[in-house]
Amino acid sequence: EVQLVESGGGLIQPGGSLRLSCAASGFTVSNNYMSWVRQAPGKGLEWLSVIYTAGRTDYADSVKGRFTISRDNSKNTLYLQMNSLRVEDTAIYYCARGWELDPIDYWGQGTLVTVSS
Amino acid sequence: DIQMTQSPSSLSASIGDRVTITCRASQGIINYLAWFQQKPGKAPKSLIYGASSLQSGVPSKFSGSGSGTDFTLTISSLQPEDSATYYCQQYNSFPYTFGQGTKLEIK
């Protein structure tokens, strides 16, 4: 059974850093596209970043230069390093699994990040 | 970036009805279009990819169609559990972008 479990969210001050983790089970992270998607309170969905099977990455302009997606194949875990956090980064962060013709087939349950002083 | 526009933003329908949600892309995306369902307080759920292919386990009451710039999601035989917000999303080019969502209420 495919499972994605995010962790690492919490309350952080503006300008701070946080690292989110997404522990995967039931499949191999490195064999899939893995993404981070967020949802601000009461708002829609925003795709942030993807890491492809070959290791190449893409980022939305809103987080480029501040966020870094990575994976640890030995731990079968996806990460999102978030630096220079802003109030507008407050959201639920979801990790997601997919592949070339179906970039999201499974979602994690999400982890809440609150950026506030 | 490719803009995705859904219509309507919200709709209300009765049990047993069939509804259609439209999604329009600002430029052609071939058939690289997915649909998601999100219930309040829950993570989204994947319904359709490739404009018309159902995800495993998704009931056939959900169907998708379209190509190029215009796409539809149709939900038949509405039940109370279909009450949710539905999002379309293009993956023809990064940044993959979502529509603003359509909130479906079951009367």
Interface residues (C-beta under 8 A of the other chain):
Chain A: G44 L45 E46 W47 V50 D58 A60 D61 Y94 L101 D102 P103 I104 D105 Y106 W107 G108 Q109 G110
Chain B: A34 F36 Q38 A43 P44 K45 S46 Y49 G50 S53 Q55 S56 Y87 Q89 Y91 F94 P95 Y96 T97 F98 G99 Q100 G101
